[in-house]
């Protein structure tokens, strides 16, 4: 941000200058990353962890009622796919 000289600023007719009136934004090539990119990364990490847990449960299955359906593998795979799609779609691309 660069300051404008006192004589050239426009105070909007009120006679009082604010900090916004004194500062002008500079040109920059920064941009914001979408939050959905980070959501995709989290889903991908959680999916990998749950999928790995589900694969390890093959050797020592838990003593739950529906353990034969292996829900950790299904949910882990689903989270990996959804997370990978989010990361791919919302990945920041250079111009």
N, C-alpha and C positions, 0 to 999 in steps of 0.2 A: 504494500500500500504506500502510496506517496501522498504527501501533503500538498494542498493547493495553497497558493499565496493568499493572504488575508483579503486582499482587495478583489479577488476574482471569484470568491465563493458566493453561491446563491443561498440565502437563508430561508427561502420559501415565503417571504413576506411577513414572517412573525418577528423579525429583528433579532431572534436568538439563534445562534449557531449550535448545532449538535455535533457529536463526534462523527456521525454519518456524513454530515456536510463537509467535514474537514478531510476525510479520508476517501480515496478513490481506489477501487480494486484494480490490481495489476493483472495483466494478461498472464495466464499460466496454462500449462498443459497437464494439470492435475485433474483427475476425475474420481468420482466416488465409485467404490465397488458395491454391486448390489448385495443386499443381505441374503438373497436366495443362493448366492454362490457359497457363502459360509454355511448355510443350512444344508446344502448338498454335501459339503465336506464333512459335516457332523454326521449326517445320515450314512455316508460312505464308511466312516470310521466305526460307527456303532454297528453297521451291518457286517463289516469284516470281523469285529469282535464276537458278535452273536453267532455268525456262521462258523467261526473257528471253535467256539464253545459247542455248537451242535455237532461238529465233526468229531470232537473229542468225546462226546457223549455216546458215540457208537461202541466204544470199548467198555464203558461203564455207564449203562443207561440209568436215569433217575427212577426212583420208585413212585412215579405218578401214574394216574389212571390212563392217560392217553400218550404215554411215552413212546409207544410204538409208531406214532405218527411223525415223530421228530420235528416238533414245531420250531425249534431253534434254527434248524436248517432252512425251513421255509421262510421264516421271518428274516433271518440273516440275508438270504438270497434276495428277498424282496427289497430290503433296505439298501443293499448294495446296488441293485438295479436303479432304484429311485434316486439314490445319491449320485450315481454316475450320470444319470440323465440331467439332474439339476446342475452338476458341475459342468457338464458339456454345454448346456444351453446358456447358462449365466456366466461362463468363463470370460474374464476381461480379455478383449482382443485389442492388439495394437492397431493403430490407424495407418 
